[in-house]
Amino acid sequence: MTSTRVLVLNSGSSSVKYQLLDMRDNSRLAVGLVERIGEETSRLKHTPLHGGGGTRESNGPIPDHEAALKAVSAELAKDGLGLDSPELAAIGHRVVHGGRTFTEPTVIDEAVLAEIERLIPVAPLHNPANLTGIRTARALRPDLPQVAVFDTAFHTTMPESAARYAIDVQTADEYRIRRYGFHGTSHAFVSRATAELLGRAPEDVNVIVLHLGNGASASAVEKGRCVDTSMGLTPLEGLVMGTRSGDLDPAVIFHLARVGGLSTDEIDTLLNKRSGLIGLCGDNDMREIRRRVDEGDERAQLAFDIYIHRLRKYIGAYYAVLGRVDAVAFTAGVGENAAPVREAAIAGLQELGLAVDAGLNAVRSDEPRLISPAGARVAVAVVPTDEELEIATQTYALVARK
């Protein structure tokens, strides 16, 4: 097809992140962010990445997502990249929850919109905002193919033994309770990029992917297919995160309700926004936590130790799930930048063939790289994630076939 550009939109409840890419060479033409939509202090930050020109920023009220996308379109038009350009092939939308229905990128129509809306009860914070962005973009360009790329899709290959919880089957099915997993576009991109780093095909490689940001998740990827992941019905389960507890005895919730008198909403807020690292030590920025650790702060040290303990448990568990591991890949903000986290997570796992070279681990780079010693049985890698490129790639591949 002659049109080769894809606009990637990630719509939140009060924000829109966007990137415009040219799929001929996967280059970025522009990136930007609209935040605080609906407030008087809304801000649009736009950076063209071709033909020179620096970041442009504007402040002022942006009342809704329609106004936000019109403002984005106007900024792109200033660079000759407007939404009306014939070179724009499609718009790719990040959608957090696709349930069991959506296992791959999907061209959006009314039936797709209805199903995304039906899934709101299992993603009440995300799917409504994603829908708003989709409907607004479709209204602006009703003639253009628009594609939903789902965070959960990569994990739909999990076997039932990994995806089902051990609760009454009828109840689980009625309320769609199962492990869905999230960060799927990142896990897909990183597992494939790790295989490429090793010079092997994805279907020949078993990888444990550790997506460590403010939200954090792990996945076991066997021959290019996810067979287990740490997040569950929601993004709350699994690893210790910036503000989320991760794994927890479910009876803690009953105890807080019965003994503590907390409401469901209060418990929800506690576990999602006041737990994890921030609950343990008051900080959710790993850089600040490490600074405090280096100064001998005991609370920060304990928070770091709990974070690492959970991470090591998942590495070991997914090693057992896969049976053979070719690589462990660290990605996202913490995974890519926090050398002490990588070192501590792998320390003591030599019997599993895992080790980190201190010199290689200390190197800062934006490129995929190995940090394990030469000749290590299992590669340890740092692989920068690129969820926007993954969304654009999946979107373009779908519309190019039409």
C-alpha positions in Angstrom: 0.0 0.0 0.0 1.2 3.5 -0.7 0.1 5.0 2.6 2.8 4.1 5.2 2.1 6.2 8.3 0.4 5.0 11.4 -0.8 7.2 14.3 -0.7 5.4 17.6 -3.1 6.7 20.3 -3.0 5.8 24.0 -6.1 7.5 25.5 -6.3 7.7 29.3 -9.1 9.2 31.3 -7.5 12.7 31.2 -4.7 12.3 28.8 -3.8 11.3 25.2 -0.3 10.0 24.3 0.5 9.8 20.7 3.2 8.9 18.2 3.2 9.1 14.4 5.4 6.5 12.7 6.5 5.8 9.1 6.4 2.0 8.7 8.8 2.0 5.8 11.7 2.3 8.2 9.8 2.3 11.6 10.9 5.9 12.1 9.1 8.3 14.4 7.8 11.5 12.7 6.3 13.1 15.8 5.5 12.3 19.5 3.4 14.1 22.0 1.2 14.2 25.0 -2.0 16.0 26.0 -2.6 15.9 29.7 -5.1 17.2 32.3 -7.9 17.1 29.7 -11.0 18.7 31.2 -9.1 21.1 33.4 -8.2 24.7 33.0 -4.5 23.9 33.2 -4.5 21.4 30.2 -1.2 21.0 28.5 -0.1 19.8 25.0 3.5 18.9 24.4 4.4 18.1 20.8 7.8 17.2 19.4 8.4 16.9 15.6 11.2 14.4 14.9 11.9 15.2 11.2 12.9 18.3 9.4 14.2 20.1 12.5 12.2 22.1 15.0 12.0 21.7 18.7 9.3 20.8 21.2 6.3 23.0 21.2 4.2 23.4 24.3 0.8 25.0 24.8 -1.2 25.5 28.0 -4.9 26.3 28.3 -8.3 24.5 28.8 -8.9 21.5 26.6 -12.4 20.4 27.6 -12.6 16.9 26.2 -10.9 14.2 24.1 -12.4 15.6 20.9 -10.8 18.9 21.5 -7.6 17.1 22.5 -7.4 15.2 19.2 -8.3 18.3 17.2 -5.4 20.1 18.9 -3.1 17.1 18.1 -4.2 17.2 14.5 -3.5 20.9 14.3 0.0 20.4 15.7 0.7 17.6 13.3 -0.6 19.8 10.4 2.0 22.5 11.3 4.7 19.9 10.4 2.9 18.7 7.3 1.7 15.6 9.0 -2.0 16.3 9.6 -4.7 13.6 10.1 -6.0 14.5 6.6 -2.8 13.4 5.0 -3.2 10.7 2.3 0.0 9.1 3.7 -1.8 8.1 6.9 -2.7 4.4 6.6 -4.4 3.8 9.9 -4.8 4.8 13.5 -3.7 2.2 16.1 -5.3 2.3 19.5 -4.0 0.8 22.7 -6.9 -1.0 24.4 -6.1 -2.4 27.8 -8.6 -5.3 28.1 -9.7 -7.5 25.3 -10.9 -10.4 27.5 -11.0 -13.8 25.8 -12.6 -12.4 22.7 -9.7 -10.5 21.2 -6.6 -12.5 20.6 -5.0 -10.3 17.9 -5.2 -6.8 16.6 -8.7 -6.1 15.3 -10.2 -3.5 12.9 -12.7 -1.5 14.8 -16.4 -1.5 14.0 -19.5 -1.2 16.0 -19.5 -4.8 17.1 -15.9 -4.4 18.4 -16.8 -1.2 20.2 -19.7 -3.0 21.9 -17.5 -5.8 23.1 -14.9 -3.4 24.5 -17.7 -1.7 26.3 -19.0 -5.0 27.6 -15.6 -5.6 29.2 -15.6 -2.4 31.2 -16.5 -4.3 34.5 -13.1 -6.0 34.3 -11.2 -2.9 33.3 -13.2 0.0 34.8 -10.2 2.4 34.9 -9.0 1.8 31.4 -11.5 0.6 28.8 -13.8 3.6 29.1 -11.0 6.0 28.4 -9.8 3.8 25.5 -13.3 3.8 24.1 -13.5 7.6 24.3 -10.3 7.9 22.3 -11.5 5.5 19.7 -14.9 7.1 19.2 -13.3 10.6 19.0 -10.7 9.5 16.4 -13.4 7.7 14.3 -15.5 10.8 14.3 -12.5 12.8 13.0 -11.5 10.3 10.3 -14.5 7.9 9.7 -12.9 6.9 6.4 -9.7 5.6 7.9 -9.0 2.1 9.2 -8.7 2.1 12.9 -7.3 -0.8 14.8 -7.5 -1.9 18.4 -4.3 -3.6 19.8 -5.0 -5.2 23.2 -2.7 -5.4 26.2 -4.2 -8.8 27.0 -4.0 -10.4 23.5 -0.4 -11.7 23.8 -1.4 -13.7 26.9 -4.4 -15.4 25.4 -2.1 -18.3 24.4 -1.8 -19.4 28.1 -3.1 -22.9 28.8 -6.1 -23.2 31.0 -3.9 -24.6 33.8 -2.2 -21.2 34.0 -5.2 -19.0 33.1 -7.8 -20.4 35.5 -8.0 -19.7 39.2 -8.9 -22.5 41.5 -12.4 -21.3 42.3 -15.8 -22.6 41.4 -15.9 -22.9 37.6 -19.5 -21.7 37.2 -18.9 -18.6 39.3 -15.6 -17.9 37.4 -17.3 -18.2 34.1 -20.3 -16.1 35.0 -18.1 -13.2 36.1 -15.3 -13.7 33.6 -12.8 -14.3 36.4 -9.5 -15.6 35.1 -5.9 -14.6 34.5 -5.8 -12.2 31.6 -2.4 -10.5 32.0 -1.3 -7.1 30.9 1.7 -5.2 29.3 1.2 -7.7 26.4 2.5 -5.4 23.7 5.7 -5.0 25.7 6.1 -8.7 26.4 5.5 -9.5 22.7 8.0 -6.9 21.5 10.7 -7.7 24.1 10.5 -11.5 23.7 10.9 -11.2 20.0 13.7 -8.6 20.3 15.5 -10.9 22.7 15.4 -13.7 20.2 16.8 -11.4 17.6 19.6 -10.3 20.0 20.5 -14.0 20.4 20.5 -14.4 16.6 17.7 -17.0 16.8 14.1 -17.2 15.7 11.4 -16.5 18.4 10.0 -20.0 17.9 13.4 -21.5 19.0 13.7 -19.5 22.2 12.3 -19.6 25.7 12.4 -16.2 27.5 11.5 -14.9 30.9 10.5 -11.2 30.3 10.6 -8.9 33.3 8.7 -5.6 32.6 9.7 -3.5 35.5 8.2 0.0 35.6 5.9 1.7 38.1 3.6 -1.2 37.0 5.5 -4.4 36.8 4.9 -7.9 35.3 6.7 -11.0 34.4 5.9 -13.5 31.6 7.1 -17.0 30.6 7.4 -17.1 26.8 7.8 -20.5 25.2 8.8 -20.5 21.6 7.2 -17.1 21.0 4.0 -17.8 22.9 3.1 -16.7 26.4 2.4 -19.7 28.7 2.2 -17.7 32.0 2.2 -14.2 33.3 2.1 -12.5 36.7 -0.8 -10.1 36.4 -4.2 -11.6 36.6 -7.8 -10.5 36.3 -6.5 -7.0 36.9 -3.0 -5.4 36.9 -2.9 -5.7 40.7 -1.6 -9.3 41.0 2.0 -10.4 40.8 5.2 -8.5 41.4 5.7 -5.7 43.9 5.1 -2.4 42.0 5.4 1.3 42.6 2.0 1.7 44.3 0.4 -1.8 44.0 0.8 -4.7 46.4 1.1 -7.5 43.9 0.5 -11.0 45.3 -1.5 -11.0 48.5 -3.5 -13.5 50.6 -7.1 -12.8 49.6 -8.1 -13.1 53.2 -6.3 -9.8 53.9 -9.2 -8.1 52.2 -11.8 -9.8 54.4 -9.8 -9.0 57.5 -9.6 -5.3 56.5 -13.3 -5.2 55.9 -14.4 -7.1 59.0 -11.8 -6.0 61.5 -10.6 -2.7 60.1 -14.1 -1.6 58.9 -12.7 -0.5 55.5 -15.0 -0.2 52.5 -14.5 -2.0 49.2 -13.4 1.3 47.7 -11.0 2.1 50.5 -9.4 -1.4 50.2 -9.2 -0.9 46.4 -7.3 2.4 46.9 -5.1 0.9 49.6 -3.9 -2.0 47.4 -3.6 -0.1 44.1 -2.4 3.3 45.2 -0.9 3.1 48.7 0.9 -0.2 48.6 4.0 -1.6 46.9 7.1 0.4 47.3 5.3 3.6 48.3 3.5 1.8 51.0 6.6 0.1 52.3 8.9 3.2 52.4 7.1 6.3 51.1 8.8 6.4 47.7 7.9 4.6 44.4 10.8 5.9 42.4 13.5 3.3 42.4 16.2 5.9 41.9 15.2 7.6 45.2 14.9 4.3 47.0 18.4 3.3 45.9 19.8 6.7 47.1 18.2 6.1 50.4 19.6 2.5 50.6 23.1 3.8 49.9 22.6 6.2 52.8 21.7 3.4 55.1 17.9 3.9 55.3 16.4 0.8 56.8 12.9 1.3 55.4 14.2 1.7 51.9 16.4 -1.3 52.3 13.5 -3.5 53.4 11.3 -2.2 50.5 14.1 -3.0 48.1 14.6 -6.5 49.6 10.9 -7.3 49.4 10.8 -6.1 45.8 13.8 -8.3 44.9 12.5 -11.3 46.8 9.3 -11.3 44.9 11.1 -10.8 41.6 13.4 -13.8 42.2 10.5 -16.0 43.2 8.9 -15.3 39.8 12.2 -16.0 37.9 12.4 -19.3 39.6 8.8 -20.2 39.1 8.9 -19.4 35.4 12.1 -21.3 35.0 10.2 -24.3 36.3 7.2 -23.6 34.0 9.4 -23.4 30.9 11.8 -26.2 31.8 14.5 -24.7 29.6 15.3 -21.0 29.6 17.5 -19.4 27.0 17.3 -15.8 28.3 16.0 -13.5 31.0 15.2 -10.1 29.6 14.8 -6.9 31.7 12.8 -4.0 30.3 10.8 -0.8 31.0 11.9 2.1 33.2 13.4 0.2 36.2 14.4 -2.9 34.2 16.3 -0.8 31.6 17.9 1.7 34.0 18.4 0.2 37.5 21.6 -1.9 37.4 21.3 -2.7 41.2 17.9 -4.3 40.6 19.2 -6.5 37.8 22.2 -7.5 39.8 20.2 -8.3 42.9 17.5 -10.2 41.0 20.1 -12.6 39.4 22.5 -12.9 42.4 22.7 -16.4 43.7 21.1 -18.1 40.7 24.3 -19.5 39.2 23.0 -23.0 39.6 20.3 -22.1 37.1 22.9 -20.9 34.7 22.2 -17.2 35.4 24.8 -14.6 36.2 25.5 -10.9 35.5 28.8 -9.4 34.5 29.3 -6.3 36.7 31.0 -4.3 34.0 28.4 -5.0 31.3 25.6 -4.4 33.8 26.9 -1.0 34.6 26.9 0.2 31.0 24.1 2.7 30.1 22.7 2.3 26.6 19.5 2.6 24.7 20.3 -0.5 22.6 19.5 -4.1 23.4 22.4 -5.7 25.0 23.7 -8.8 26.9 24.8 -8.3 30.5 25.7 -11.9 31.2 29.3 -13.2 31.1 30.6 -14.7 27.9 29.6 -18.3 27.6 26.8 -18.1 30.2 24.3 -21.0 29.8 21.4 -18.6 30.0 21.6 -15.1 28.5 20.7 -12.1 30.7 19.6 -9.2 28.6 18.5 -5.6 28.8 16.0 -4.9 26.0 14.4 -1.5 25.8 10.7 -1.9 25.2 8.8 -0.1 22.4 5.1 -0.6 22.9 4.2 2.2 20.4 6.2 0.6 17.7 4.6 -2.8 18.5 1.2 -1.3 18.2 2.1 0.4 14.9 3.6 -2.7 13.5 0.6 -4.8 14.4 -1.8 -2.1 13.0 0.1 -1.7 9.8 0.4 -5.5 9.2 -3.3 -5.8 9.6 -4.4 -3.0 7.3 -1.8 -3.8 4.7 -3.4 -7.2 4.2 -6.8 -5.7 3.5 
